[in-house]
Amino acid sequence: MRSARLLAYLFAGMVALGAASYVVVYLYRWQWQRAILSGVLLLVVEVLLLGLMLLDRIGRLEQRVRDGDRRQEEILTRLREAGRIGDAGGAEFPERGELPGRVGRAAPAARFAWLDQALERERHTFVFVPVLMAAGVAMSGLAWVVERVARRTVRPAATRRLAARLAPLAAPPGGVGGEVADLPERPALGRGPGRGPGPGPGPGGGRGRGWLRAAGWVALAAGSVGLVIGLAKLTQTQPPAHGTDSATTVLFTLDSQGLPEGRAQLAARQQWERCRDATSVPLEQAGMTALDENLFAATIHPSLSEHDEMRLLGCLEDATIDRIQLHVVGTGAVGAARVSGNDTR
């Protein structure tokens, strides 16, 4: 059972890590629909992990309750076997003269049995309370005499011994500002016989662990801040700007799931029209042509900047229309002296 629970936690953790990674990747690629789907999957896995933890905790609490009930039943069974309580659960009080804690053993003679006798005024003198008060007064007087004698005869030996023990803590002879002798060499805390040569729980070891912990937290905070700043820089909307070339060409293919030929090309054109609004520069002169049944080419004039090109490609490959998927084969620059580096994609 424990191994199955560990496997479930491991699987859910791996799925959560993969979903979080793909959220970052799709944000970098400007594929918002896929980023949303990955984020929803991450949220579902987190809820699943939380549910597993709650179920595990509730299961432990139920097990404790069952153990407590079982222990209570065992105690009741032992008490019934010992004859302390009846079958109906009512308590059976022991008879007079029996010890409540030891069943079946004769109780010793009752102390102060004279208090249980019938107090007949003709046969008793009722001297218990006066005798008790007189004994208390006598003992108080004796204690007062002992205290007076001890005060007159005792010597302050305990005070002298305490002063001798506290002598190392006294101020130096020259006062607080005088010279202080060097302290004797002593082993560091945590080192001693049987403790090994390594640093113990002294100030040095605790300070080292504190520095390591602080360095770890600083590295984690720096990594988180760097990730946020990097994603913000990669996904922020930059000012409109054109490329240095005359035009940009995009070649992509279409994969459809059971759509007729005419519907597939219509869906590809619909996806292209949607992506014309994905760039910071409006694509006014951007036409798409079907080169083959599932192969299409588009030319944008003037050319796109690197940032707008990334946004356009991310929008084309994003899953925004049902039952179709576009794959960018490559991009190129028209009118440039050399081919763009994206031409190999």
N, C-alpha and C positions, 0 to 999 in steps of 0.2 A: 504493500500500500504506500509506503514511504517512497519507494523507488518510482512508482507511477506518479506520485505528486511532484517529485523532483523533475521527472521527464516533462510533465505538463508545464512547470515553471520554466524549464530550459527552452522548450519549444516556443512558449509565449514570449519569452525574452528575446529569442532570435528573430521571431516575426516582428516584434516591436522595433528592434534595432534595424532590421531591413526596411521596414516602412518609414522610419525616421530618416534613414539614409536616402531613400528614393524621394522623400519630400524635398530634401536639400538638392538632389540632382535635378528634379523637375523644375524647381524654382530657378536653378541656374540656367536651364534650357528654355525658360519662358513657356513651359507647358503647364498652364494653370489647371486644366481639367484633370490631368494626371496627378498633379500635386494635391488637388482637393481629394481625389480618390485615395491617395496614399495617406493623407491626413485623417480621413474618415477611418481607414483601416487601422491606423495607429491608435485612434481614439477607442475603437472597438476592442483592440487588444489590451489597452490599458484598463478598460472596464472589465474585461475578462480576468486580468490579473488581480484586480481589486476584488472581484467576486470569488476567485479561488482563495485569496487570503482570508476573506470573511468567512467562507465556508469552512476553511481549515480551523479558524479560530472558534467558530460555533461548534464544530465537531469536538474540539478539545474541551470546551465547556460542558457539552453533553456527556462526554466521557467522565469528567469529574463528578457531574451530578449522579451518573450511574454508579460510579465507585462509592460515592457517599451513601447512596441508597443501599448498595450491597453491604457496606460496612454496618449500616444501621440494622439491617436484617440479621447480620451475624451477631451483633450485640444483643438484639432481642431474643434470638434463638438461644444464646448462652444463658441469658437471664431466665428464660422459661425452663431450660434444663436444670438450672440451679434452684428453681422454685421461688425466685424472687418476685416474679409477676405471673399473673394468670394467663390463660390462653386468650382471653378477651382483651388483654392489654391493660387491665386494671392492676394497680399496685397492691400487693399483699404485704402488709406491714408485719414485722416480726412480733412475736409475743414478748411479754415482759420477761426480762432475764436473759434474752438472746441478743447476741451481738449482731447488728445489721450487716456488718461486712463479712462475717464468717458463719455460714449456714451449717448447722449440724454440730457445732462445738458449744459446749456448755459455757455460759457466760460467767465471769468471776463474780464474786460477791459485790453487791452494789455498794459504792461509796456514799457516805452521808445518808445511810439508810434511816437514820433517826428523823430526817426531814420528811420521809414518806409516812411515818407513823401518824396515827390520829393524835392530833394536838389537843389533849384533854387538859383543861385548865387545872383540874384537881391533881394531876399526876406529873406535870411539867412545870419547871421554874422559869423558863425563857431567859437563860443567862448567856446565850450565844452572842448577841449583839453587844452587850456591855463588856464581855470578856474580850471580844475582838477590838473594840475601841480602846480599851486599856492597854492591850498588847501593842497597838499602833502607837500610842503615846509613848510607851516605854522604849520602843525601838527608835522612834524619832529622837528622843533625848539621848540615847546611846550614840546615835549617829552624829549628833551635835557635839558631844564630848570628843569623839574620835577626830572629827574635823578640826576642833580647836587644838588638840594635842599635836596633830600632824602639821598644822600651820606654824606652831611654835618650834618644832624640832626639825623640820625638813630643811635640806640645803639645796641651793639651785644647781644641782649637778646636771640635770637635763638641759638647762639653759646654757651651761658651759659647753656641753657636748655639741649642741646645735650651733653655737658660735664658732666652735673649732671647725665644724663641717662647712660653714659658710665663709670661712676665712679666705679661700681662693677667689671669692667673688668681691672682695673688698677693693677699694680704690688703691692705686699705687701710692707709695710713700710721698711722692712729690705732688700729690693731688691729681685731679683729672687731666691736667695738661702736662704732667711729668712723664719721664721716660718709662716705657713699659717693656719688660723683658720679653724676649721672643717666646712664642708659644711652643710647646714640645711637639715633635713630629708624631702625627697620628695617622692611621690608615684612613683612606677615604671611605665614606659611607657606602655600604653595599659590598665591601671587600673584606674578606676575613676567611677563617678556616672553613673550607667546604663550600665557598661561594664562587670560586673561580676567579680568573684574572680579569674578566670583563667588567665593564662599568655597571655598577649597581643602581639602585633607585635613589642615588644621591642627586645633588644639584646639577652635576655635569650631565648625567644620563638624561634627567628630565628636561634640561635645557636643550640637549641635542634632539630629543624627540619632538620638543616644541618647535624647534627650527624646521625640522623635516615636515611636520604637519603644516606649519605656516607656509612653507615653500610649495607644498602640494596644493593648498587652497589658492595661493597666488597663481600657480600655473593653471589650475582649473578656471579661475576667473578670467585670466588672460586669454585662454583658449576660447571660452564662451564669448568674450567681447570681440575677439578676432573673427569668430564665425559670424556673429551678428553683423559686424561692420562689413565683412566680405560679401555676405549675401545682400546687404543693403546696397553696396556699390554695384554688384552685378545685376540687381533687379530694379534699380531705380530708373525712372524715366528721364533720359537725358534730353537736352535741348535739340530741336530738329536740326539735322545736318545731313548733307549729301556726301557721297563718296567722291573720290578723285577721278573716277572713270566715267565714260559716257553712259553706260548701261550695265545692269546686272541681270544675268540669266540664271534661271532655276529649273532644274530637270528633276521630275519626281514621278513615281509610279503609284498606282491605285490598287489596293486589295479590297475586294468586296465580298460579302458573305451572302450569296444567293440573290443578289440584285440583278435585274436584267441589264443589258448593255446600255441602253438609253438612260436608265435610272442611275447607273453607276457614274456615267459621265456627267449627268446633271448634279449628282451629289458632289463630285470632284469640283465642278465649277462653283457650287454653293460654298464649299469649304474655302476655295480661293477668294471668293468675294468677302467672306468673313475675315480672312486674314489680311485683306488690304487695309483694314483699320487697326491692325496690330502694331504698326510702326509709328514712330514719332513723326515722320514725314508722310503726308498723304500720298498714296500711290495713284496719282491721276492718270499717268500713262503707263499702265501695267496690263498687258494683254496675255491671255492664256490660250494655248493651241494644243489640240490633241494630235500627237504624233503617231500614236498607235492605239490599240484598244484600251490598254491600261498604262500608257506612257504619255506624259504631258510635259509641256515646256512653257515657261513664262519669262517675259522680258520686262524689266522695270527701267524706266528712263525718267530722270537721271539715276545714276547708280546709288546704291544704298551704302550707308556707313557700316562699319563692322557691328556696331550695336544693333542697328535696325535689321541687319541681315540675320543676326542671331534671333531676334524677336520674330521675324517672318518664318524662319525655319522651325522654330519651336511651335508656332501656331499651326503650321501645316501638318506637323507630325503629332499634334495633340489630338486626343479622341473626343471631338466635339459633336460629331454626327454619327448616328447609329449605323452599324453594319458596314462601315468603310474605314480604311486606314491608308493614309498617305505616307510614303517613304521617299525622302529626298535622296536622289542619286548623286547629285553634284551641283555646284554653283560655279559661275565664272564671271569674268569682267569683259565687257565689250568696249573696244576703242582704247584699251590700255596697251602699253608697250610690252607688258608681260602678263601671263595668266595669273590670276589671284591664287593665293595659297589654299583657298577653299575648293579649288577645282578638283582636288583629289578625293573629295568626299562623295 
